[in-house]
Amino acid sequence: MSDPLADLLAELETHEGVLRQWGASDRADVLVEVVRRVREARDRERAQLVNLADAALISGFSTRHLRNLIRDGHLTDHGQRHAPRLRVGDLPRKPATSSGSDGWDPRAAAAKAVGSP
């Protein structure tokens, strides 16, 4: 599955050379810094540990399914016995479904509610 953010960051990195070629080194430096900061923010978000209920909201899968994935070794439990914690970056994601005509995305709202961008 493609990661649109990673694709965008890679594309932006290719523009750095073009900017430098055209003598816009200051703008190239800014671009490099922006890409670095976005990567760091993405990595912090992916490393965040969440409880099973929040993981279910973020992933779109039920807590039961996530428990089964832990039991079967497909997900690593970073918590304590009877209090699982999962890395946001390790969570499977259900394919996005078309949202209603109002544009409201329940998964995005759930992720925002638990502090994930």
C-alpha positions, 0 to 999 in steps of 0.5 A: 500500500502506497504512503501518500505522505512519503511519496510527497516528501520524496517528490519535494526532496527532488525539488531541492536540487532544482532550486539549487540549480537555479540559484535559490539555495535559501529556498532549497534550505527551507524546503529541506527543513520543512521535509525534515520537520514533517518526517519527524512529526510523522515519526512521533505520531507513528511511535505514539502508544494507544490503548485498545479502544483508541487503536480500534477508532484509529484503525477501523477494526474492532477491539476483538480483531486487534486482540486476535492480531496481538494473540496471533503475533501480527501486532506487538503489545507494548503495554502490560498484561490486561492493558495492551498498548499498540503503536499507531504506526503498526496499526492496520487500517481499513480501506477508506470508505466514501464519506457522506455528502457532508465530507465528515470522515469518522476515522479522521474524527476519531484519530483527532479525538485521541490526539493523532493528526 
